[in-house]
Amino acid sequence: MATSSPTTGFPLAVSVPAVPSLVARSDRRRRIDPRSGHALEILGHAIEYLTDELVQSHELVSANNGRVEAIQLLMSLNRQVYFECPEVLTLADRCRAFLRLRSAA
């Protein structure tokens, strides 16, 4: 259940689908289209800004800290955008696919 902020009236809790941190092949490069790249750039700047703000405020870092929760939310969204981009096939993958096609024919 989300409660609203007394200052803005916006909900404090936002439901974001969990993105697994370990994807089968997360070490592969991704083809990032301009729209996703722009989203990643904006999210990265927001994460950096909130992190700098947290460090400079000298607050205790705890799981219930609103800034920490906001940073975690933005990082989750960042991973979600990144993992939605298609993986770039390696040369070895392309060769294996080619050889499979040749052997099937």
Secondary structure as UniProt FT lines:
FT   TURN            6..8
FT   TURN            24..27
FT   HELIX           34..57
FT   TURN            63..64
FT   HELIX           66..84
FT   HELIX           91..104
//
